[in-house]
Amino acid sequence: MKLTDHRTLGRSGLIVSPLALGTMTFGAAGWGATDEVSRQILGAYLDAGGNVIDTADVYSGGRSEELVGQFIAEHGVRDRVVLSTKFGFSAQRGNPHAGGNGRKHIHAALEGSLKRLQTEYVDLYWLHVYDMVTPVEEVLQTLGDLVRSGRIRYFGLSDMPAWYATKMAALAQADRVPGPVAVQLEYSLVARQLEAEHRPSARDGGQGLMPWSPLAGGFLTGKYSRDDLTRPQGRLSGSNPFQGPFTKFTERNWQILDTLRTVAVEVGHSPARVALAWTLAQPGVSSTLVGARTLPQLQDSLAALDVHLTPSQLETLDRVSSPGPDFFSAGLRQAVFGGVSVEGWTDA
Ligand SMILES: NC(=O)c1ccc[n+]([C@@H]2O[C@H](COP(=O)([O-])OP(=O)(O)OC[C@H]3O[C@@H](n4cnc5c(N)ncnc54)[C@H](OP(=O)(O)O)[C@@H]3O)[C@@H](O)[C@H]2O)c1
């Protein structure tokens, strides 16, 4: 596979590369990339033929968007990239209007993003997180109006319950208005929760999956070891968003990593590349987000496109990382249809 093996994002006309560049590290103090390295990372991704650049208003307090806007202008590639950003998290403590998914904040957030990104429109605008209060109808109307006004071209949903995406897609279809074209969720060998509800919902609603943290924040690169979690310099060795109940350092995950390492040796690639290749091979995935703190990390991730995993290697990885038995199993289907095997539309 190549970065220029373009595909549409879900059931839409938006054309994307199989790997999207995540820029959460741009401008981030501590675990992020310096401005110069960020420039090199974005340049290398474009040179390799990539076309999706993902940021958010909240990344590094807006600095990530500023850098992305600056680099896109320097390269003169605004027309050929899919510029993707997000709204929803608060930028100002104590002011409820500075966050959430209500119409007032969406409009204000978009104005801020357009300014920082030095552009007049966003190609792909994401609801960053379900805010638990705003009605689906209000969000759908607001985003649809923005599509009609030309300020955004498409929109997607991130970090939300599956029912929310299903309802929004159904309303959009019934009302014949623009609906979400993609969903962005955590997805990796150690985080497969989306397979139960979100993937069938996305398939039914025509949304492409865009996995985030496919390397589990660096865990699946294999650089951490059970004996010493602090040794490598990395996001997970210090204070990080994956602590407490979200820690990646669990016995189950170490076992998954052991198997990943074995498969990596078999195919002669790094564990990071194999972990990404597994994500790329999953049904419903349109484009996988890659994040990097250094240029060699990005180059390693891009080389995941060269990895070919056999059905048996994919099955080995699937088995060790299985999220557990699903009630809606092949066995249940056989029971329902009297022992006859029936393939449904949502299986593809
Ligand atoms: N929608 C959401 O809620 C959400 C949430 C998170 C992320 N995202 C998006 O997804 C993108 C990717 O997320 P992510 O950064 O968490 O992805 P990730 O691929 O799981 O982690 C990337 C990190 O892993 C480490 N790494 C990567 N390649 C490596 C290599 N070859 N060797 C050693 N270490 C390596 C680096 O961190 P260290 O060097 O510091 O270890 C790098 O910053 C983000 O940029 C953002 O656009 C979205």
The ligand as an ORCA input file, in Angstrom:
! r2SCAN-3c Opt
* xyz 0 1
  N     -10.093     12.583     18.856
  C      -9.389     12.406     19.944
  O      -9.903     12.442     21.063
  C      -7.915     12.161     19.834
  C      -7.180     11.729     20.958
  C      -5.818     11.504     20.807
  C      -5.212     11.708     19.569
  N      -5.950     12.143     18.502
  C      -5.335     12.361     17.171
  O      -4.591     11.189     16.836
  C      -3.236     11.550     16.551
  C      -2.334     10.405     16.945
  O      -2.505     10.133     18.341
  P      -1.280      9.702     19.220
  O      -0.195     10.712     19.106
  O      -1.799      9.378     20.566
  O      -0.850      8.369     18.428
  P       0.082      7.135     18.798
  O       0.564      6.647     17.481
  O      -0.625      6.170     19.649
  O       1.293      7.738     19.650
  C       2.246      8.558     19.037
  C       3.427      8.677     19.973
  O       4.089      7.423     20.081
  C       5.499      7.624     20.124
  N       6.053      7.029     18.897
  C       5.523      7.082     17.644
  N       6.289      6.394     16.776
  C       7.321      5.884     17.483
  C       8.433      5.068     17.154
  N       8.631      4.633     15.907
  N       9.302      4.718     18.138
  C       9.097      5.131     19.403
  N       8.069      5.913     19.781
  C       7.180      6.286     18.831
  C       5.720      9.122     20.181
  O       5.667      9.568     21.534
  P       6.951      9.600     22.517
  O       8.181      9.699     21.696
  O       6.707     10.749     23.390
  O       6.891      8.294     23.257
  C       4.478      9.650     19.471
  O       4.175     10.987     19.802
  C      -3.031     12.852     17.317
  O      -1.970     13.625     16.794
  C      -4.360     13.524     17.112
  O      -4.425     14.129     15.832
  C      -7.287     12.345     18.621
*
